[in-house]
Amino acid sequence: MKVINLLGATGSIGRQVLDIVADNPAFKIGAIAVGKNIDLTRNIIQVHQPSLVSVLEADDAIKLEQEFPRTVFVYGEEGLLQASTYGKNAILVNAVVGMVGLKPTIAAIKNRQTILLANKETLVVAGEIINKLVKEYQTTLLPIDSEHNAIFQCLIGRKKEEVKKIVITASGGAFRNKTRDQLAFVKKEDALQHPNWSMGAKITIDSATMVNKGLEVMEAHYLFDLPYEQITTVLHPESIVHSMVEWRDGSVSALLSQPDMRLPIQFALYYPKNSNPPYQHCLDWTASRELHFQPMDLNRYPLLNLAYHVGKEGGILPAVYNASNEEAVSLFLENKISFLDIENIIVHAVGNAKNKKNPTIDDIMDSSQAIRNEIKQTYLRERMYI
C-alpha cells in the first residue's frame, strides 16, 4: 500500500487526487494540509481518516481536535512541513498554490520521499536548488501538471539528445478570442470562466494572462534540463493534445486525452506501472473531431514573452515575476485592480528588480515577500494601479 501525504487537499487538484484514492485500496492518505475550507476538511477526514491534518489557523485546529480526537491536528507553516514529511516511505503530492509550496517540497526531498508536483512555483523560483537536492538525496520528482506529465510520458525510453524541442500547448484561457482593447473592460467573473478546465481561481486567472504558461516554460526548463530555445508554446483551444516532443528526425510524439487532471495524477501515482489503471476517461474516436493549432502571439500575451526573458536571466528574477503575479492576481480577485493592471504590476516589478545570481532559499523568500509588500504599499499609498 502506498501512503500519500496530500498538500492542498481541498483545492481542485487535491480533490481529484482524493477521487482516485477513494476508488483504489492500493492507496491510503497519511496526512493532509488544507487552508480555510473547514467544512470540506471535515468530510475528507470522515472519508479518508488521515492520521495528521494541517490547517491554516490555530483556532480551526483546536475545533477539529475536539471533533476528531483520534487525529493529530497541526497548523501554520510548521504544520505544513509536518504534513509534508509525515511517516516513512510516503509519497508527497504537492498541490498547494504559490510560494508556500517551496519549503514543504524541500523538506520532503530531505526526507527521501517521492514527490508528485503540481506546485509549479517550486521549480520556477528555485529550480537549480531543487534539482541539486533531488540528486543529492536520490529521490524522484514527477510532474502531474497535464502539460509536463505529457512531455514526461513522451520522453520515456528516449534520450534527451534526440529532442529538437518540446511544445507546450495552451488553451488560451477565458479571453482567447478577445482583442487587447477588449481586455480593458473584462471582469473577474469573466476571467474565472475557463472554457475547458475546472481549476482554482488563481490558476484560472493565470491561464487568461498566460502567466500560467510562462511558469510552465520555466518549470519545463528544470524538469527536462533543456535550454529555453528548445521550449516553445502553441495555442490549442481544444486541450486534447496536452503537449508534444519534436524529435531531431522531424517526427513528433504527442499525448492526447480528455482534459481531465485525474489522468496525469493517476499515471504519476501508479508510475512506473500503469498497465491497467482503474480510472479511465477515453476519447470517443467514433465522433467527428477537429483539432486546431495557432502560433503563439507574444505581443498579445506579453507576460509569456516576459517569462522567457526572466527564465533566461535566472537568479532572483523568476521569484520576482512569480511574487508580483501572486500579489497582482490577489488584488484582481478582490476587485481592486483591472485585468490589464496585472500586466502593469508584473512588468514594473521585474523591470525595477536588481537581479541576484545564485540566490539561496532565504534570498528567494525574502525578495518575494519584499515584492509583495512593495506592491501592497504602492497600491494603498498611491492607488496607482486602479
Secondary structure, 3 states (H helix, E strand, C coil): CEEEEEECCCCHHHHHHHHHHHCCCCEEEEEEECCCCHHHHHHHHHHHCCCEEEECCHHHHHHHHHHCCCCEEEEHHHHHHHHHCCCCCCEEEECCCCHHHHHHHHHHHHCCCEEEECCCHHHHHHHHHHHHHHHHHCCCEEECCHHHHHHHHHHCCCCHHHEEEEEEEECCCCCCCCCHHHHCCCCHHHHCCCCCCCCCHHHHHHHHHCHHHHHHHHHHHHHHCCCHHHEEEEECCCCCEEEEEEECCCCEEEEECCCCCHHHHHHHHHCCCCCCCCCCCCCCCCCCCCCCCEECCCCCCHHHHHHHHHHHHCCCHHHHHHHHHHHHHHHHHCCCCCHHHHHHHHHHHHHHCCCCCCCCHHHHHHHHHHHHHHHHHHHHHHCCCC
